[in-house]
Amino acid sequence: MVRAVDPNDRYEVMGAAVGGALLGALAGRVLRSTTLGAVVGLVHGVVAGRRRVYDWSNRRGRAAFALDHTWALPTTAAGLVVLGLTWVRERITGVSPGYEPSLSERQNRMVHRDGFVLRRGFAVTIGTVINGAAGRDGVLTERRRKLVTDHEDVHVWQQRLFGPLYPIAYISWFIGGVVVSLVRRAVSRNDRPLSTEIDRYAYYRNPFEWHAYTCDTNWPPHGVEPESVWAGRFPTSEWIPRALRESAGNPEAPR
């Protein structure tokens, strides 16, 4: 799952491990779990160092490292759990998650073509880990690459900036959307599949997804009924913080 260490990279691995452990320990003190914070920071630092994830040459990369091991440490830990489960699955089934260096090295994230996803065809981002970058057919097209750089990377930075509040807000909205869908189904009894209603209120109208799709210049999402989502683009459509995206362009295919 993790590539062999080049001798020239050992200092980076050591630095990322020690730095991650120290920052993690500081963050852990807030939750009165210094040791756990240090362990999470150490492990993530080792993996990130071996994969040459962070771009140390600019402020964006250094800020990403600092945030991942402090304010966003809970989501970083969740990402490590996903990596661990992926590693176990690979050992049991022999199916590789398909780590993609071209979208990961010096880009402050870890991208896999496959791996654990919640829904086929939809990528999922947990902490610094992005799974499901390839399409349903397993091919990593230019459009899917753009999905990573312009949509999923936004989720990585959302988690860095919102820290432990991100999973609380995202999951709360999703649960609320499911409840709204169930109530509307009970009251109106329309012909739409329940899954479509849940997508409409729990997923596409989620502010975090709305923002990410807007940054991907893909709003309303390709193939989604306009009336199923917010009428306009996210308010930052004219000014998208550079820390939250890498590039912009027009989508060529559905997500």
C-alpha positions as CSV (number, residue, x, y, z in Angstrom):
1,M,0.0,0.0,0.0
2,V,2.9,2.3,0.7
3,R,5.9,2.5,-1.6
4,A,9.4,1.6,-0.6
5,V,11.4,4.4,0.9
6,D,14.1,6.0,-1.2
7,P,17.3,6.8,0.8
8,N,16.9,10.4,-0.2
9,D,13.5,10.5,1.4
10,R,14.4,9.3,4.8
11,Y,14.9,12.7,6.2
12,E,11.5,13.7,5.0
13,V,9.9,10.7,6.6
14,M,11.7,11.3,9.9
15,G,10.8,15.0,9.8
16,A,7.2,14.4,9.0
17,A,6.9,11.7,11.7
18,V,8.5,13.8,14.4
19,G,6.7,17.0,13.4
20,G,3.4,15.1,13.2
21,A,3.9,13.5,16.6
22,L,4.7,16.8,18.3
23,L,1.8,18.6,16.7
24,G,-0.5,15.7,17.4
25,A,0.6,15.6,21.0
26,L,-0.2,19.3,21.4
27,A,-3.6,18.8,19.8
28,G,-4.2,15.8,22.0
29,R,-3.6,17.7,25.1
30,V,-6.7,19.7,24.4
31,L,-8.7,16.5,24.6
32,R,-6.6,15.2,27.4
33,S,-5.2,12.4,25.2
34,T,-1.7,13.5,24.5
35,T,-0.4,10.0,23.7
36,L,-3.2,9.2,21.3
37,G,-2.7,12.5,19.5
38,A,1.0,11.8,19.2
39,V,0.5,8.3,17.9
40,V,-2.0,9.5,15.2
41,G,0.4,12.3,14.2
42,L,3.4,10.0,14.1
43,V,1.6,7.3,12.0
44,H,0.2,9.9,9.6
45,G,3.5,11.7,9.3
46,V,5.3,8.4,8.4
47,V,2.7,7.5,5.7
48,A,2.7,11.0,4.3
49,G,6.4,11.3,4.4
50,R,6.9,8.0,2.6
51,R,4.4,9.0,0.0
52,R,5.9,12.5,-0.3
53,V,2.5,14.0,0.1
54,Y,3.2,17.5,1.4
55,D,4.6,20.3,-0.7
56,W,7.0,21.9,1.7
57,S,8.1,24.5,-0.9
58,N,5.0,26.8,-0.3
59,R,2.8,28.0,2.5
60,R,-0.2,26.0,1.3
61,G,1.7,22.7,1.8
62,R,3.1,23.7,5.2
63,A,-0.3,25.0,6.4
64,A,-1.8,21.7,5.2
65,F,0.6,19.7,7.3
66,A,0.1,21.9,10.4
67,L,-3.7,21.8,10.2
68,D,-3.8,18.0,9.5
69,H,-1.9,17.3,12.7
70,T,-3.7,19.8,14.9
71,W,-7.1,21.3,14.3
72,A,-8.1,18.7,11.8
73,L,-6.5,15.8,13.7
74,P,-9.8,13.9,14.2
75,T,-10.5,13.8,10.5
76,T,-6.9,12.9,9.8
77,A,-7.3,10.0,12.3
78,A,-10.5,8.9,10.4
79,G,-8.5,8.9,7.2
80,L,-5.9,6.6,8.8
81,V,-8.7,4.2,9.8
82,V,-9.8,4.1,6.1
83,L,-6.2,3.4,5.1
84,G,-5.9,0.6,7.7
85,L,-9.1,-1.0,6.5
86,T,-7.9,-0.7,2.9
87,W,-4.6,-2.4,3.8
88,V,-6.5,-5.2,5.6
89,R,-8.8,-5.7,2.6
90,E,-5.8,-5.8,0.2
91,R,-4.1,-8.5,2.4
92,I,-7.2,-10.6,2.4
93,T,-8.5,-10.2,-1.1
94,G,-5.4,-9.1,-3.0
95,V,-7.3,-6.1,-4.4
96,S,-5.1,-3.0,-4.5
97,P,-6.7,0.4,-3.8
98,G,-4.5,1.7,-6.6
99,Y,-2.6,4.6,-5.0
100,E,-2.2,7.4,-7.6
101,P,1.1,9.3,-7.1
102,S,0.3,11.7,-10.0
103,L,-2.5,13.1,-8.0
104,S,-0.9,12.8,-4.5
105,E,2.8,13.6,-4.4
106,R,3.4,17.2,-3.3
107,Q,-0.3,17.9,-3.6
108,N,-1.2,17.5,0.1
109,R,-3.5,14.5,-0.2
110,M,-3.5,10.7,-0.8
111,V,-5.5,9.6,-3.8
112,H,-6.6,6.1,-4.7
113,R,-8.3,5.0,-7.9
114,D,-10.3,2.4,-5.9
115,G,-10.6,1.8,-2.2
116,F,-13.6,2.0,0.2
117,V,-16.4,4.2,-1.2
118,L,-20.0,4.6,-0.1
119,R,-21.4,4.6,-3.6
120,R,-20.0,3.3,-6.9
121,G,-19.0,6.1,-9.2
122,F,-18.8,8.6,-6.4
123,A,-15.4,9.4,-4.8
124,V,-15.2,9.8,-1.1
125,T,-12.9,12.0,1.0
126,I,-12.0,11.4,4.6
127,G,-9.3,13.5,6.1
128,T,-6.4,13.6,3.6
129,V,-7.5,10.3,1.9
130,I,-9.5,10.3,-1.3
131,N,-10.9,7.0,-2.5
132,G,-12.7,6.1,-5.8
133,A,-10.9,8.6,-8.0
134,A,-11.5,6.3,-11.0
135,G,-14.9,5.9,-12.6
136,R,-17.2,3.0,-12.4
137,D,-15.2,1.3,-15.2
138,G,-12.0,1.7,-13.2
139,V,-10.5,4.2,-15.7
140,L,-9.0,7.5,-14.4
141,T,-10.1,9.9,-17.2
142,E,-9.2,13.6,-17.4
143,R,-12.7,14.4,-16.1
144,R,-12.1,12.1,-13.0
145,R,-8.7,13.8,-12.5
146,K,-10.5,17.2,-12.5
147,L,-13.0,15.7,-10.0
148,V,-10.1,15.1,-7.6
149,T,-8.4,18.5,-8.1
150,D,-11.5,20.7,-8.2
151,H,-14.1,18.8,-6.1
152,E,-12.5,16.3,-3.7
153,D,-9.6,18.6,-2.9
154,V,-12.1,21.1,-1.7
155,H,-13.5,18.6,0.8
156,V,-9.9,18.0,2.0
157,W,-9.6,21.7,2.7
158,Q,-13.1,22.0,4.2
159,Q,-12.0,19.4,6.7
160,R,-8.8,21.3,7.4
161,L,-10.6,24.6,8.0
162,F,-13.6,23.3,9.9
163,G,-11.7,20.6,11.8
164,P,-13.8,18.5,14.2
165,L,-16.9,20.6,13.3
166,Y,-16.9,19.2,9.7
167,P,-18.1,15.7,10.4
168,I,-20.6,16.9,12.9
169,A,-22.1,19.5,10.4
170,Y,-21.9,17.1,7.4
171,I,-23.5,14.2,9.1
172,S,-26.1,16.3,10.9
173,W,-27.2,17.8,7.6
174,F,-27.4,14.3,6.0
175,I,-29.5,13.0,8.8
176,G,-31.8,16.0,8.6
177,G,-32.1,15.5,4.8
178,V,-33.1,11.9,5.3
179,V,-35.7,12.9,7.8
180,V,-37.1,15.6,5.4
181,S,-37.2,13.1,2.6
182,L,-39.1,10.6,4.7
183,V,-41.6,13.2,5.9
184,R,-42.2,14.5,2.4
185,R,-42.7,10.9,1.1
186,A,-45.2,10.2,3.9
187,V,-47.1,13.5,3.2
188,S,-47.0,13.8,-0.6
189,R,-46.5,10.2,-1.7
190,N,-44.9,11.3,-5.0
191,D,-43.6,8.8,-7.5
192,R,-39.9,9.6,-7.1
193,P,-37.7,6.8,-5.7
194,L,-36.9,7.4,-2.0
195,S,-33.2,7.3,-2.9
196,T,-33.7,10.2,-5.3
197,E,-35.4,12.3,-2.6
198,I,-32.6,11.5,-0.1
199,D,-30.0,12.6,-2.7
200,R,-31.9,15.8,-3.2
201,Y,-32.1,16.9,0.4
202,A,-29.3,15.1,2.2
203,Y,-26.6,15.2,-0.4
204,Y,-26.9,17.7,-3.2
205,R,-28.3,20.5,-1.0
206,N,-25.6,19.9,1.7
207,P,-23.6,23.2,1.8
208,F,-20.3,21.4,1.7
209,E,-21.3,19.5,-1.5
210,W,-22.9,22.7,-3.0
211,H,-19.6,24.5,-2.4
212,A,-17.5,21.7,-3.9
213,Y,-19.6,21.3,-7.0
214,T,-19.5,25.0,-7.5
215,C,-15.7,25.0,-7.3
216,D,-15.8,22.2,-9.8
217,T,-17.8,24.5,-12.1
218,N,-20.4,21.7,-12.1
219,W,-23.5,23.3,-10.7
220,P,-26.2,22.1,-11.1
221,P,-24.5,18.7,-11.2
222,H,-24.5,17.0,-14.6
223,G,-27.5,14.7,-14.9
224,V,-29.4,16.1,-11.9
225,E,-32.7,17.8,-12.2
226,P,-32.2,21.6,-11.6
227,E,-35.3,21.7,-9.4
228,S,-33.7,19.1,-7.1
229,V,-30.9,21.4,-6.0
230,W,-30.3,25.0,-4.9
231,A,-31.2,27.4,-7.7
232,G,-27.9,29.3,-7.8
233,R,-24.3,28.5,-7.4
234,F,-22.6,28.7,-4.1
235,P,-22.0,32.4,-3.1
236,T,-18.2,32.0,-3.6
237,S,-18.6,31.1,-7.3
238,E,-17.1,34.5,-8.2
239,W,-14.4,34.4,-5.5
240,I,-13.2,30.9,-4.5
241,P,-10.4,30.9,-2.0
242,R,-7.3,29.6,-3.6
243,A,-6.6,27.5,-0.6
244,L,-9.7,25.4,-1.4
245,R,-9.0,24.5,-5.0
246,E,-6.3,24.1,-7.5
247,S,-7.9,24.9,-10.8
248,A,-11.2,25.4,-12.6
249,G,-12.7,24.4,-15.9
250,N,-15.8,23.1,-17.5
251,P,-16.8,19.5,-16.9
252,E,-16.8,17.1,-19.8
253,A,-18.7,14.2,-18.2
254,P,-20.9,13.5,-15.2
255,R,-19.5,12.8,-11.8
